[in-house]
């Protein structure tokens, strides 16, 4: 299926052939953690992109917005990985050969062909082709971590919802809508994120691999039908629990998925996803756990999986089998964790890393202004 694309400095719109197709795609992307926003013709209209008399062509029911930058890349790449072809909409001026690092076909009537350049790094990993994109590599590195992106990835809200909080945070944004961070905020956030990165690296280095592997084997054995995965293609559309093992870091991540997504696709999403700058730190920079989505495909060295129709019910019991120093999970598992967070507060459910004396030597005791444990947005 071909999906048409239009882009502006503030948004990336995906046009599905029908409203039914659009609804399905939105549901699939949203259910698997990608950012999807409602489409609005205002930006295209302001730029003069909509030809006179063609406003009826803009049907929000079959168009959705995947934002820009890393969020757009992750969503568009997921669509490509699922077999969809991206092609520029006829309203797009001077269409290039890609957007946000993802290839987009130029319509045939323009007499051009899409480039098929080879990524700088590629490999076959657990039976799946993986490639480096967006200037990242197939393994996580400090120099590609915490890259500055000034655009907020957080949900939109308005001053009317909490005027006092809105005014308190106003200094951290360049625009009246609180969508573009200031250079100063981004630089401070990058500094704090890299310091937290170093804390996590020091923590990983302090762990014993034999003790980690013993804990991993106990957790695997606690699940009677859990097996080691060597070929992820056999787990396409399979509901269940999975453990991603990162031996170099003596870390593991426990996840669950239903058959609608499946274990193969969910793990691919971890490999291809990234955390934008404003989501790297989870809570306090002195206790934040690195996200599994910050690691790259080749950082995962082993995978274990269990086929189950009750995967979400078994997520927390499996997670509890691991000592916390070995885990990358930032929140408890289960379907109801979001509801619990809304009731008791995110800070009550987030998992924290205990760095002991390490954090006291880095000056990371306080949160980043406008970030961290201080609530930025009303729930």
C-alpha positions in Angstrom: 0.0 0.0 0.0 1.3 3.5 -0.8 1.0 6.2 1.8 1.4 9.9 0.7 3.5 12.3 2.7 3.6 16.1 3.1 6.0 17.9 5.4 6.4 21.3 6.9 8.9 22.6 9.5 6.4 21.7 12.2 4.7 18.5 11.1 4.9 15.4 8.9 1.5 14.3 7.5 0.7 10.8 6.4 -2.2 10.4 3.9 -3.8 7.0 3.9 -5.9 5.9 0.8 -9.1 5.5 2.9 -10.4 6.6 6.3 -10.5 2.9 7.3 -6.8 2.5 6.4 -6.0 5.7 8.4 -7.8 4.5 11.5 -6.0 1.1 11.4 -2.6 2.7 11.0 -3.2 5.2 13.7 -4.3 2.5 16.1 -1.3 0.3 15.2 1.2 3.1 15.7 -0.4 4.4 18.9 -0.7 0.9 20.5 3.0 0.3 19.9 4.1 3.5 21.5 4.7 5.9 18.5 3.6 9.5 18.6 0.6 10.2 16.4 -1.2 13.5 16.4 -4.4 14.8 14.7 -4.0 16.4 11.3 -4.8 20.1 10.9 -4.8 22.0 7.6 -3.6 25.2 9.2 0.1 24.8 8.6 -0.3 23.8 4.9 -2.8 26.6 4.4 -0.5 29.2 6.0 2.4 28.1 3.7 0.1 28.3 0.7 0.4 24.6 -0.1 -3.3 24.0 -0.6 -4.3 24.9 -4.2 -7.3 27.2 -4.6 -10.5 25.2 -4.5 -8.9 22.0 -3.2 -9.4 22.4 0.5 -11.9 19.5 0.4 -8.9 17.3 -0.4 -7.7 17.7 3.2 -9.7 15.0 5.0 -8.5 14.7 8.7 -10.1 11.3 8.9 -7.6 9.8 6.5 -4.6 12.0 7.5 -2.5 11.9 10.7 0.5 13.8 11.9 3.7 12.0 13.1 5.5 15.2 14.1 9.1 15.8 13.1 12.6 14.7 13.9 13.2 11.5 15.8 9.6 10.9 16.4 8.7 11.2 12.8 11.6 9.0 11.8 10.6 6.2 14.2 6.9 6.3 13.0 7.8 6.4 9.3 10.4 3.7 9.6 7.9 1.5 11.3 5.5 1.9 8.4 8.2 1.1 5.9 9.3 -1.9 7.9 5.7 -3.1 7.8 5.8 -3.1 4.0 4.2 0.3 3.2 5.6 2.5 0.5 5.9 6.3 1.2 5.3 8.6 -1.8 5.2 12.4 -1.9 1.7 14.0 -2.1 1.3 16.3 -5.1 1.0 19.3 -2.8 4.6 18.8 -1.6 6.9 21.4 -3.3 10.4 20.3 -4.4 10.1 16.8 -3.0 13.4 15.2 -2.0 14.4 11.6 -1.8 13.6 11.2 1.8 12.3 12.9 5.0 13.8 12.5 8.5 16.1 9.8 7.3 13.4 7.7 5.6 13.2 7.2 1.9 10.1 8.7 0.1 9.4 8.0 -3.6 8.9 10.9 -5.9 5.7 10.5 -7.9 6.4 8.9 -11.3 4.8 11.9 -13.2 7.8 13.9 -12.1 10.1 11.7 -14.0 12.4 10.9 -11.1 13.4 7.7 -9.3 14.1 7.2 -5.6 17.7 6.7 -4.6 18.5 3.4 -2.9 21.6 4.3 -1.0 23.2 1.8 1.3 23.2 2.6 5.0 26.6 3.1 6.6 26.1 0.1 8.8 23.9 -3.0 8.3 23.8 -6.5 9.7 21.5 -9.6 10.1 20.7 -9.9 13.8 18.5 -12.7 15.2 17.4 -13.4 11.6 16.4 -9.9 10.9 18.1 -7.2 8.7 19.0 -4.2 10.8 20.6 -0.9 9.7 22.0 2.2 11.1 19.9 5.3 10.4 19.6 9.0 11.5 23.3 9.2 12.2 23.2 6.5 14.8 25.1 3.3 14.9 24.2 -0.3 15.5 25.6 0.0 19.0 25.0 2.8 21.5 27.7 5.3 21.8 28.1 8.4 24.0 28.8 10.7 21.0 25.4 9.9 19.5 23.5 10.1 22.8 21.6 13.2 23.9 21.6 15.0 20.6 19.9 18.3 20.8 16.4 18.6 19.4 14.7 21.8 20.4 11.1 20.7 19.6 9.1 19.3 22.5 7.9 15.7 22.1 5.4 16.0 24.9 1.6 16.2 24.5 0.2 19.6 23.7 -1.7 21.4 26.5 -2.8 25.0 27.1 -2.4 27.6 29.7 -6.1 27.3 30.7 -5.4 23.9 32.2 -2.9 25.2 34.7 -2.0 28.9 34.4 0.5 28.9 37.3 2.5 26.0 36.0 2.4 27.3 32.5 3.8 30.7 33.5 6.4 29.0 35.7 7.7 27.1 32.7 7.5 29.9 30.2 11.2 30.8 30.4 12.2 27.4 29.0 10.4 27.9 25.7 11.0 30.2 22.8 7.4 30.2 21.5 4.0 31.1 23.0 2.7 27.5 22.5 5.5 25.9 24.5 6.6 23.7 21.6 10.2 24.9 21.1 12.7 24.8 23.9 15.3 27.6 24.4 19.0 26.9 23.5 19.9 27.3 27.2 17.4 24.6 28.3 18.6 22.2 25.6 22.2 22.7 26.5 21.5 22.1 30.2 19.4 19.1 29.4 22.2 17.7 27.3 24.7 18.2 30.0 22.5 16.5 32.6 21.7 13.6 30.3 25.3 12.9 29.5 26.2 13.0 33.2 23.4 10.6 33.8 24.7 8.4 30.9 28.2 8.3 32.6 26.6 7.4 35.9 24.8 4.4 34.3 28.0 3.4 32.5 29.9 3.4 35.8 27.1 1.3 37.3 27.2 -1.2 34.5 31.0 -1.6 34.9 30.7 -2.3 38.6 28.5 -5.4 38.0 29.8 -8.9 37.9 28.8 -10.8 34.7 28.6 -14.2 36.4 26.2 -12.9 39.1 24.1 -11.2 36.3 24.0 -14.4 34.3 23.0 -16.4 37.4 20.1 -14.0 38.0 19.1 -14.2 34.4 19.0 -18.0 34.4 16.9 -18.0 37.6 14.4 -15.7 36.0 14.2 -17.7 32.8 13.8 -21.0 34.7 10.9 -19.4 36.7 8.9 -19.4 33.4 8.3 -23.0 32.5 7.9 -22.6 28.7 10.4 -19.8 28.1 13.0 -20.5 25.4 16.0 -18.8 24.0 15.3 -17.1 20.7 17.8 -17.4 17.8 15.4 -16.4 14.9 12.9 -13.6 15.5 11.1 -14.3 12.2 9.5 -17.2 14.0 8.0 -14.8 16.6 6.1 -12.6 14.1 2.6 -12.0 15.5 3.2 -14.1 18.6 1.8 -12.7 21.9 3.9 -13.2 25.0 6.7 -12.2 27.3 10.3 -11.5 26.2 13.6 -10.7 27.8 16.2 -8.7 25.9 19.7 -9.3 27.3 22.5 -6.8 26.9 25.5 -8.9 28.1 28.1 -6.1 27.6 26.2 -4.0 30.1 25.0 -6.8 32.4 21.4 -5.6 31.9 18.1 -7.0 30.8 14.7 -5.7 29.8 11.4 -7.5 30.3 8.5 -6.7 28.0 5.1 -8.0 27.0 3.0 -7.8 23.9 -0.2 -9.0 22.4 -0.6 -10.8 19.0 -1.6 -7.6 17.3 2.0 -6.4 17.6 3.9 -9.6 18.3 7.3 -10.2 19.9 9.3 -9.7 16.7 7.8 -6.3 15.9 8.0 -5.1 19.5 11.7 -5.9 19.7 12.3 -4.2 16.4 10.6 -1.1 17.7 13.1 -1.0 20.6 16.0 -1.3 18.2 14.7 1.4 15.8 13.2 3.7 18.4 15.0 6.6 20.1 14.3 8.9 23.0 14.2 12.6 22.2 16.2 14.9 24.4 13.3 15.8 26.6 12.6 12.2 27.5 16.1 10.9 28.2 15.9 11.5 31.9 13.2 9.7 33.8 12.6 11.7 37.0 15.8 12.8 38.6 19.1 12.9 36.6 20.8 11.5 39.6 18.7 8.3 39.6 17.4 8.0 36.1 17.7 4.6 34.3 18.8 4.6 30.7 15.9 3.7 28.3 16.0 0.4 26.4 15.2 2.5 23.3 18.6 4.3 23.7 20.4 1.1 23.0 20.8 -0.1 19.5 20.2 -3.5 17.8 23.6 -5.1 18.3 23.6 -4.2 22.0 21.0 -7.0 22.4 23.1 -10.2 22.6 20.5 -12.7 23.8 16.7 -12.9 23.7 14.3 -15.2 25.6 10.6 -15.4 24.9 7.5 -17.2 26.1 4.3 -17.5 24.1 1.3 -16.5 26.2 -2.1 -15.0 25.7 -1.9 -13.5 29.2 1.5 -11.8 28.7 0.7 -8.6 30.5 -0.5 -10.5 33.6 2.9 -12.2 33.7 5.1 -9.2 33.1 5.5 -8.0 36.7 6.0 -11.5 38.1 8.9 -12.0 35.7 10.3 -8.5 36.3 10.3 -9.2 40.0 12.6 -12.2 39.5 15.4 -9.8 38.7 17.5 -7.8 41.2 16.9 -4.1 40.2 20.5 -3.4 39.5 20.3 -5.6 36.4 17.1 -4.1 34.9 16.5 -1.4 32.3 12.7 -1.2 32.9 11.7 2.3 33.9 8.2 1.5 35.1 6.3 -1.6 36.4 4.7 -3.8 33.8 1.1 -4.6 33.1 -1.7 -2.9 31.2 -2.8 -0.7 34.1 0.4 1.1 34.9 -0.7 4.2 33.0 -3.9 4.3 35.0 -2.0 3.9 38.2 0.4 6.7 37.3 -2.6 9.0 36.6 -4.0 8.3 40.1 -0.9 8.3 42.3 1.5 10.3 40.2 4.3 9.3 37.8 6.9 9.7 40.5 5.2 7.0 42.6 5.5 4.3 39.9 8.8 5.2 38.2 11.8 2.9 38.9 15.0 4.6 39.9 18.7 3.6 39.8 20.6 3.6 43.1 24.0 4.9 42.2 25.1 5.1 45.9 28.2 7.3 46.3 28.6 7.8 42.5 25.9 10.5 42.2 27.2 12.5 45.1 30.4 13.2 43.2 28.6 14.5 40.1 26.4 17.2 41.4 23.3 15.5 40.1 21.3 15.8 43.3 19.0 18.4 41.8 16.6 18.2 38.9 17.0 20.1 35.7 15.1 23.3 35.8 11.7 22.7 34.3 12.3 19.0 34.2 12.7 16.0 36.4 10.5 15.3 39.4 8.8 18.7 39.2 5.6 18.2 37.2 5.8 20.0 33.9 2.3 19.2 32.6 -1.0 18.6 34.3 -2.1 14.9 34.1 
